[in-house]
Amino acid sequence: MLRQTAPRSVVLHAPVYNPPVFLTGRRSLLGNTGQAWSRGLDYGAREVGIRQIYAGFPRSLSLMQTYHVDHVLVSPLERTNLTVNDAFWSPFPVVAPSGDYYLYKTGSR
């Protein structure tokens, strides 16, 4: 993943406490919602947006632009915690496949 992403890339992933993205040093749109809540951060709209993006809602593309998402990770964590619309993601190039893990390129970086 490090070779396929720029150092300041924003990677979208499931908002859980243990995403592999954290090991890469890349930026994340939202980490663990429990930690965000405990620090008094208003993460609700961002969490809803993440769910809509993965599900392929009509406004998914504009949400990815709004949040400057460069890459999207689809892994067992996303499939367990979110609704993933594979048909929506099929036009995007996969830049780092590994087993059940797919990193899609969505942005300009």
DSSP file (Angstrom, degrees, kcal/mol; ACC not computed):
  #  RESIDUE AA STRUCTURE BP1 BP2  ACC     N-H-->O    O-->H-N    N-H-->O    O-->H-N    TCO  KAPPA ALPHA  PHI   PSI    X-CA   Y-CA   Z-CA
    1    1 A M     >        0   0    0      0, 0.0     4,-0.8     0, 0.0     3,-0.4   0.000 360.0 360.0 360.0 -32.5    0.0    0.0    0.0
    2    2 A L  T >4  +     0   0    0      1,-0.2     3,-0.5     2,-0.2    22,-0.0   0.875 360.0  47.8 -63.0 -37.4    2.9    2.4    0.7
    3    3 A R  T 34 S+     0   0    0      1,-0.2    -1,-0.2     3,-0.0     3,-0.0   0.760 112.3  49.9 -74.4 -24.2    4.1    2.3   -2.9
    4    4 A Q  T 34 S+     0   0    0     -3,-0.4     2,-0.4     2,-0.1    -1,-0.2   0.499 107.5  59.5 -93.4  -4.9    0.6    2.9   -4.3
    5    5 A T  S << S-     0   0    0     -4,-0.8     6,-0.0    -3,-0.5   100,-0.0  -0.954  79.8-119.9-128.9 144.1   -0.3    5.9   -2.2
    6    6 A A    >   -     0   0    0     -2,-0.4     3,-2.1     1,-0.1    -2,-0.1  -0.460  36.4-108.9 -73.9 152.9    1.2    9.3   -1.7
    7    7 A P  T 3  S+     0   0    0      0, 0.0    20,-0.2     0, 0.0    -1,-0.1   0.794 118.3  43.0 -55.9 -31.3    2.3   10.1    1.9
    8    8 A R  T 3  S+     0   0    0     18,-0.1    18,-0.1   101,-0.1    17,-0.0   0.177  85.3 137.6-102.1  18.2   -0.6   12.6    2.5
    9    9 A S    <   -     0   0    0     -3,-2.1    18,-1.9   100,-0.1     2,-0.6  -0.276  51.8-132.6 -61.7 147.0   -3.3   10.5    0.9
   10   10 A V  E     -a   27   0A   0     58,-0.4    60,-2.2    16,-0.1    61,-1.9  -0.925  22.8-163.6-100.9 121.9   -6.6   10.2    2.6
   11   11 A V  E     -ab  28  71A   0     16,-3.0    18,-1.0    -2,-0.6     2,-0.4  -0.928   9.0-144.1-111.7 125.0   -7.8    6.6    2.8
   12   12 A L  E     + b   0  72A   0     59,-3.0    61,-2.9    -2,-0.5     2,-0.3  -0.717  34.3 150.5 -86.2 134.6  -11.4    5.8    3.6
   13   13 A H        -     0   0    0     -2,-0.4    17,-0.1    17,-0.2    61,-0.1  -0.930  53.3 -64.0-151.8 171.9  -11.9    2.7    5.7
   14   14 A A        -     0   0    0     -2,-0.3     2,-2.3    59,-0.1    64,-0.1  -0.378  53.1-114.8 -61.0 138.2  -14.4    1.4    8.3
   15   15 A P  S    S+     0   0    0      0, 0.0    18,-0.8     0, 0.0     2,-0.2  -0.474  71.1 128.2 -78.6  76.3  -14.6    3.5   11.4
   16   16 A V  S    S-     0   0    0     -2,-2.3    16,-0.1    14,-0.2    14,-0.0  -0.707  70.4-108.9-123.8 174.1  -13.2    0.9   13.7
   17   17 A Y  S    S+     0   0    0     -2,-0.2    15,-0.1     1,-0.2    14,-0.0   0.624 107.2  41.5 -82.7 -13.0  -10.4    0.7   16.3
   18   18 A N        +     0   0    0     13,-0.1    -1,-0.2     3,-0.0    59,-0.1  -0.172  67.3 154.0-132.4  44.6   -8.0   -1.5   14.3
   19   19 A P    >   -     0   0    0      0, 0.0     3,-1.3     0, 0.0     4,-0.3  -0.497  47.2-130.3 -74.5 144.4   -7.9   -0.7   10.6
   20   20 A P  G >  S+     0   0    0      0, 0.0     3,-1.5     0, 0.0     4,-0.3   0.714 100.3  78.3 -64.5 -18.7   -4.7   -1.7    8.8
   21   21 A V  G >>>S+     0   0    0      1,-0.3     3,-1.9     2,-0.2     5,-0.7   0.850  81.8  66.0 -58.0 -34.4   -4.5    1.9    7.4
   22   22 A F  G <45S+     0   0    0     -3,-1.3     3,-0.4     1,-0.3    -1,-0.3   0.750  94.4  59.2 -61.9 -22.8   -3.2    3.1   10.7
   23   23 A L  G <45S+     0   0    0     -3,-1.5    -1,-0.3    -4,-0.3    -2,-0.2   0.596  99.5  58.4 -80.3 -10.3    0.0    1.1   10.2
   24   24 A T  T <45S-     0   0    0     -3,-1.9    -1,-0.2    -4,-0.3    -2,-0.2   0.627 101.8-123.9 -95.8 -14.7    0.8    2.9    6.9
   25   25 A G  T  <5 +     0   0    0     -4,-0.6     2,-0.1    -3,-0.4    -3,-0.1   0.523  65.4 137.2  80.5   4.9    1.0    6.5    8.2
   26   26 A R      < -     0   0    0     -5,-0.7    -1,-0.3     1,-0.1   -16,-0.1  -0.468  61.2 -96.8 -81.7 158.4   -1.7    7.6    5.7
   27   27 A R  E     -a   10   0A   0    -18,-1.9   -16,-3.0   -20,-0.2     2,-0.4  -0.454  35.5-149.7 -77.6 148.6   -4.5    9.9    6.7
   28   28 A S  E     -a   11   0A   0    -18,-0.2     3,-0.2    -2,-0.1   -16,-0.2  -0.901  15.0-142.4-119.6 144.4   -7.8    8.5    7.7
   29   29 A L  S    S-     0   0    0    -18,-1.0     2,-0.3    -2,-0.4    -1,-0.1   0.876  88.5  -5.7 -73.4 -37.6  -11.3   10.1    7.3
   30   30 A L        -     0   0    0    -17,-0.1    -1,-0.3   -16,-0.1   -14,-0.2  -0.909  64.3-166.9-159.4 129.0  -12.6    8.7   10.6
   31   31 A G        -     0   0    0     -2,-0.3     2,-0.3     1,-0.3   -14,-0.1   0.224  62.8 -17.2 -89.7-143.3  -11.1    6.4   13.1
   32   32 A N     >  -     0   0    0      1,-0.2     4,-1.9   -16,-0.1    -1,-0.3  -0.459  54.0-149.6 -67.4 124.4  -12.9    4.7   16.0
   33   33 A T  H  > S+     0   0    0    -18,-0.8     4,-2.7    -2,-0.3     5,-0.2   0.810  95.7  60.9 -67.5 -28.8  -16.2    6.4   16.7
   34   34 A G  H  > S+     0   0    0      2,-0.2     4,-2.2     1,-0.2    -1,-0.2   0.905 106.8  45.0 -63.4 -41.0  -15.9    5.4   20.4
   35   35 A Q  H  > S+     0   0    0     -3,-0.2     4,-1.0     2,-0.2    -2,-0.2   0.897 112.8  50.7 -69.3 -39.6  -12.7    7.4   20.7
   36   36 A A  H ><>S+     0   0    0     -4,-1.9     5,-2.5     1,-0.2     3,-0.6   0.925 112.0  48.0 -62.1 -43.7  -14.2   10.3   18.8
   37   37 A W  H ><5S+     0   0    0     -4,-2.7     3,-1.9     1,-0.2    -2,-0.2   0.916 107.4  54.9 -62.0 -44.5  -17.2   10.3   21.1
   38   38 A S  H 3<5S+     0   0    0     -4,-2.2    -1,-0.2     1,-0.3    -2,-0.2   0.704 108.8  49.6 -66.4 -18.0  -15.1   10.1   24.3
   39   39 A R  T <<5S-     0   0    0     -4,-1.0    -1,-0.3    -3,-0.6    -2,-0.2   0.328 117.7-112.1-100.7   5.9  -13.3   13.3   23.1
   40   40 A G  T < 5 +     0   0    0     -3,-1.9     2,-0.2     1,-0.2    -3,-0.2   0.693  62.5 155.0  75.8  19.3  -16.5   15.2   22.4
   41   41 A L      < -     0   0    0     -5,-2.5     2,-1.2    -6,-0.2    -1,-0.2  -0.581  47.0-128.1 -82.1 142.4  -15.9   15.3   18.6
   42   42 A D        +     0   0    0     -2,-0.2     4,-0.2     1,-0.2     3,-0.1  -0.747  48.0 150.2 -89.7  94.6  -19.0   15.6   16.4
   43   43 A Y     >  +     0   0    0     -2,-1.2     4,-2.6     1,-0.1     5,-0.2   0.425  35.9 102.8-105.5  -2.2  -18.4   12.7   14.0
   44   44 A G  H  > S+     0   0    0      1,-0.2     4,-2.3     2,-0.2     5,-0.2   0.880  82.2  44.7 -55.2 -49.8  -22.0   11.9   13.2
   45   45 A A  H  > S+     0   0    0      1,-0.2     4,-2.4     2,-0.2    -1,-0.2   0.885 114.2  50.6 -65.2 -37.9  -22.3   13.4    9.7
   46   46 A R  H  > S+     0   0    0      2,-0.2     4,-2.4     1,-0.2    -1,-0.2   0.906 109.7  50.1 -66.5 -41.2  -18.9   12.0    8.7
   47   47 A E  H  X S+     0   0    0     -4,-2.6     4,-2.1     2,-0.2    -2,-0.2   0.917 111.2  48.7 -63.8 -42.5  -19.9    8.5    9.8
   48   48 A V  H  X S+     0   0    0     -4,-2.3     4,-2.3    -5,-0.2    -2,-0.2   0.922 110.8  51.6 -61.9 -43.5  -23.2    8.7    7.8
   49   49 A G  H  X S+     0   0    0     -4,-2.4     4,-2.6     1,-0.2    -2,-0.2   0.897 107.7  51.9 -60.0 -41.8  -21.2    9.9    4.8
   50   50 A I  H  X S+     0   0    0     -4,-2.4     4,-2.4     1,-0.2     5,-0.2   0.925 109.8  49.0 -61.3 -45.2  -18.8    7.0    5.1
   51   51 A R  H  X S+     0   0    0     -4,-2.1     4,-1.7     1,-0.2    -1,-0.2   0.896 112.4  48.7 -61.4 -40.3  -21.8    4.5    5.2
   52   52 A Q  H  X>S+     0   0    0     -4,-2.3     5,-2.4     2,-0.2     4,-0.7   0.892 109.6  52.0 -68.2 -39.4  -23.3    6.2    2.1
   53   53 A I  H ><5S+     0   0    0     -4,-2.6     3,-1.2     1,-0.2    -2,-0.2   0.958 111.3  45.7 -61.5 -51.0  -20.1    6.1    0.2
   54   54 A Y  H 3<5S+     0   0    0     -4,-2.4    31,-2.6     1,-0.3    -1,-0.2   0.856 111.8  52.5 -62.1 -34.3  -19.5    2.4    0.8
   55   55 A A  H 3<5S-     0   0    0     -4,-1.7    -1,-0.3    29,-0.2    -2,-0.2   0.581 113.3-119.6 -79.0  -8.9  -23.1    1.6   -0.1
   56   56 A G  T <<5 -     0   0    0     -3,-1.2    -3,-0.2    -4,-0.7    -2,-0.1   0.851  43.3-178.7  76.0  34.7  -22.8    3.6   -3.4
   57   57 A F    > < -     0   0    0     -5,-2.4     3,-2.2     1,-0.1     4,-0.3  -0.216  43.6-102.0 -60.5 158.5  -25.5    6.2   -2.7
   58   58 A P  T 3  S+     0   0    0      0, 0.0     3,-0.4     0, 0.0     4,-0.3   0.802 123.5  49.4 -54.5 -31.1  -26.1    8.7   -5.5
   59   59 A R  T 3> S+     0   0    0      1,-0.2     4,-2.4     2,-0.1     5,-0.2   0.311  79.5 104.7 -92.6  10.6  -24.1   11.4   -3.6
   60   60 A S  H <> S+     0   0    0     -3,-2.2     4,-2.4     1,-0.2    -1,-0.2   0.903  78.8  49.8 -57.8 -44.8  -21.1    9.1   -3.0
   61   61 A L  H  > S+     0   0    0     -3,-0.4     4,-1.8    -4,-0.3    -1,-0.2   0.914 112.2  46.9 -63.8 -42.2  -18.9   10.7   -5.6
   62   62 A S  H  > S+     0   0    0     -4,-0.3     4,-2.6     1,-0.2    -1,-0.2   0.870 110.8  53.1 -68.9 -34.0  -19.6   14.2   -4.3
   63   63 A L  H  X S+     0   0    0     -4,-2.4     4,-2.5     2,-0.2    -2,-0.2   0.910 107.2  51.5 -64.3 -41.5  -18.9   13.0   -0.7
   64   64 A M  H  <>S+     0   0    0     -4,-2.4     5,-2.6     1,-0.2     4,-0.3   0.883 112.2  46.9 -63.1 -36.7  -15.6   11.6   -1.7
   65   65 A Q  H ><5S+     0   0    0     -4,-1.8     3,-0.9     3,-0.2    -2,-0.2   0.918 110.7  52.0 -68.5 -43.1  -14.7   14.9   -3.3
   66   66 A T  H 3<5S+     0   0    0     -4,-2.6    -2,-0.2     1,-0.3    -1,-0.2   0.906 116.6  39.3 -58.7 -43.3  -15.9   16.9   -0.3
   67   67 A Y  T 3<5S-     0   0    0     -4,-2.5    -1,-0.3    -5,-0.1    -2,-0.2   0.403 108.4-124.5 -89.6   2.4  -13.7   14.8    2.0
   68   68 A H  T < 5 -     0   0    0     -3,-0.9     2,-0.4    -4,-0.3   -58,-0.4   0.891  40.1-176.3  57.0  43.6  -10.8   14.6   -0.5
   69   69 A V      < +     0   0    0     -5,-2.6    -1,-0.2     1,-0.2   -58,-0.2  -0.604  16.0 175.8 -75.8 123.9  -10.7   10.8   -0.4
   70   70 A D        +     0   0    0    -60,-2.2    36,-3.1    -2,-0.4    37,-2.2   0.760  66.0  16.1 -96.7 -32.5   -7.9    9.5   -2.5
   71   71 A H  E     -bC  11 105A   0    -61,-1.9   -59,-3.0    34,-0.2     2,-0.4  -0.979  60.8-150.6-143.6 152.1   -8.2    5.7   -1.8
   72   72 A V  E     -bC  12 104A   0     32,-2.1    32,-3.0    -2,-0.3     2,-0.5  -0.993  11.7-147.8-127.6 128.5  -10.9    3.4   -0.4
   73   73 A L  E     - C   0 103A   0    -61,-2.9     2,-0.5    -2,-0.4    30,-0.2  -0.826  10.9-173.0 -95.4 128.7  -10.1    0.2    1.4
   74   74 A V  E     + C   0 102A   0     28,-2.9    28,-2.3    -2,-0.5   -61,-0.0  -0.968  28.7 138.0-119.8 113.0  -12.5   -2.7    1.1
   75   75 A S  S  > S-     0   0    0     -2,-0.5     4,-2.4    26,-0.2     3,-0.3  -0.770  71.7 -77.9-139.8-179.9  -11.6   -5.5    3.4
   76   76 A P  H  > S+     0   0    0      0, 0.0     4,-1.9     0, 0.0     5,-0.2   0.833 127.8  59.2 -56.2 -31.0  -13.3   -8.0    5.7
   77   77 A L  H  > S+     0   0    0      2,-0.2     4,-2.0     1,-0.2     5,-0.2   0.924 108.1  43.7 -63.9 -43.5  -13.6   -5.1    8.3
   78   78 A E  H  > S+     0   0    0     -3,-0.3     4,-2.4     1,-0.2    -1,-0.2   0.909 113.4  50.9 -68.1 -41.0  -15.6   -3.0    5.9
   79   79 A R  H  < S+     0   0    0     -4,-2.4    -1,-0.2     1,-0.2    -2,-0.2   0.819 113.9  45.6 -67.2 -29.4  -17.7   -5.9    4.8
   80   80 A T  H  < S+     0   0    0     -4,-1.9    -1,-0.2    -5,-0.2    -2,-0.2   0.858 124.4  30.7 -78.1 -37.1  -18.5   -6.8    8.5
   81   81 A N  H  < S+     0   0    0     -4,-2.0     2,-0.3    -5,-0.2    -2,-0.2   0.596 122.1  33.1-102.0 -13.8  -19.2   -3.2    9.6
   82   82 A L  S  < S-     0   0    0     -4,-2.4     2,-0.7    -5,-0.2   -31,-0.1  -0.873  80.5-103.1-137.1 166.1  -20.7   -1.6    6.5
   83   83 A T        -     0   0    0     -2,-0.3     2,-0.6   -32,-0.2    -4,-0.1  -0.873  39.1-161.1 -90.4 118.4  -22.8   -2.3    3.5
   84   84 A V        -     0   0    0     -2,-0.7     2,-1.0    -5,-0.2   -29,-0.2  -0.907   8.9-153.9-107.3 121.3  -20.4   -2.5    0.5
   85   85 A N    >>  -     0   0    0    -31,-2.6     4,-1.4    -2,-0.6     3,-0.6  -0.788   9.5-173.0 -94.1  95.6  -21.8   -2.1   -2.9
   86   86 A D  H 3> S+     0   0    0     -2,-1.0     4,-1.2     1,-0.2    -1,-0.2   0.828  82.2  59.1 -61.5 -33.4  -19.4   -4.0   -5.1
   87   87 A A  H 34 S+     0   0    0      1,-0.2     3,-0.2     2,-0.2    -1,-0.2   0.885 104.1  51.7 -63.5 -37.8  -21.1   -2.9   -8.3
   88   88 A F  H <4 S+     0   0    0     -3,-0.6    -1,-0.2     1,-0.2    -2,-0.2   0.890 113.1  44.6 -63.7 -39.3  -20.4    0.8   -7.4
   89   89 A W  H >< S+     0   0    0     -4,-1.4     3,-1.4     1,-0.2    -1,-0.2   0.643  88.6  89.3 -82.5 -14.7  -16.7    0.1   -6.8
   90   90 A S  T 3< S+     0   0    0     -4,-1.2    -1,-0.2     1,-0.3    -2,-0.1   0.800  83.3  54.0 -59.3 -32.9  -16.1   -2.0  -10.0
   91   91 A P  T 3  S+     0   0    0      0, 0.0    -1,-0.3     0, 0.0    -2,-0.1   0.730  91.6  89.9 -73.6 -17.7  -15.2    1.0  -12.2
   92   92 A F  S <  S-     0   0    0     -3,-1.4     2,-0.2    -4,-0.2    14,-0.1  -0.550  86.9-109.9 -79.8 140.6  -12.5    2.2   -9.8
   93   93 A P        -     0   0    0      0, 0.0    12,-2.5     0, 0.0     2,-0.7  -0.471  21.1-134.4 -71.0 137.4   -9.0    0.8  -10.4
   94   94 A V  E     +D  104   0A   0     10,-0.2    10,-0.2    -2,-0.2    -4,-0.0  -0.831  26.6 176.1 -89.0 118.4   -7.7   -1.6   -7.7
   95   95 A V  E    S+     0   0A   0      8,-3.0     9,-0.2    -2,-0.7    -1,-0.1   0.612  71.7  25.4-101.1 -14.7   -4.1   -0.5   -6.9
   96   96 A A  E     +D  103   0A   0      7,-1.1     7,-0.5   -92,-0.0     2,-0.3  -0.571  68.4 176.3-151.4  82.4   -3.3   -2.9   -4.1
   97   97 A P  E     +D  102   0A   0      0, 0.0     5,-0.2     0, 0.0     2,-0.2  -0.689   6.2 164.4 -86.0 142.2   -5.1   -6.2   -4.0
   98   98 A S  E >   -D  101   0A   0      3,-2.7     3,-2.0    -2,-0.3     2,-0.3  -0.705  61.9 -61.0-157.0 101.4   -4.1   -8.8   -1.4
   99   99 A G  T 3  S-     0   0    0      1,-0.3    -1,-0.2    -2,-0.2     0, 0.0  -0.439 123.8  -9.1  61.3-121.0   -6.4  -11.7   -0.6
  100  100 A D  T 3  S+     0   0    0     -2,-0.3     2,-0.5    -3,-0.1    -1,-0.3   0.223 119.3  96.7 -91.1  13.1   -9.7  -10.2    0.6
  101  101 A Y  E <   + D   0  98A   0     -3,-2.0    -3,-2.7   -26,-0.2     2,-0.4  -0.900  49.0 179.2-109.2 130.0   -8.2   -6.7    0.8
  102  102 A Y  E     -CD  74  97A   0    -28,-2.3   -28,-2.9    -2,-0.5     2,-0.6  -0.996  14.0-160.7-132.6 128.6   -8.7   -4.2   -2.1
  103  103 A L  E     -CD  73  96A   0     -7,-0.5    -8,-3.0    -2,-0.4    -7,-1.1  -0.943  15.3-160.6-110.1 114.6   -7.4   -0.7   -2.2
  104  104 A Y  E     -CD  72  94A   0    -32,-3.0   -32,-2.1    -2,-0.6     2,-0.6  -0.732  13.8-133.2 -95.7 141.1   -9.3    1.4   -4.8
  105  105 A K  E     +C   71   0A   0    -12,-2.5   -34,-0.2    -2,-0.3   -35,-0.1  -0.832  38.6 153.8 -92.1 125.5   -7.9    4.6   -6.3
  106  106 A T        +     0   0    0    -36,-3.1   -35,-0.2    -2,-0.6    -1,-0.1   0.592  51.2  57.4-123.4 -22.2  -10.6    7.3   -6.2
  107  107 A G  S    S-     0   0    0    -37,-2.2   -37,-0.1   -97,-0.1   -42,-0.0  -0.260  86.1-100.1-107.7-168.6   -8.7   10.6   -6.1
  108  108 A S              0   0    0      1,-0.2   -38,-0.1    -2,-0.1    -3,-0.0   0.564 360.0 360.0 -92.6 -10.3   -6.1   12.5   -8.1
  109  109 A R              0   0    0   -103,-0.1    -1,-0.2  -101,-0.0  -103,-0.1   0.496 360.0 360.0 -78.5 360.0   -3.0   11.8   -6.0
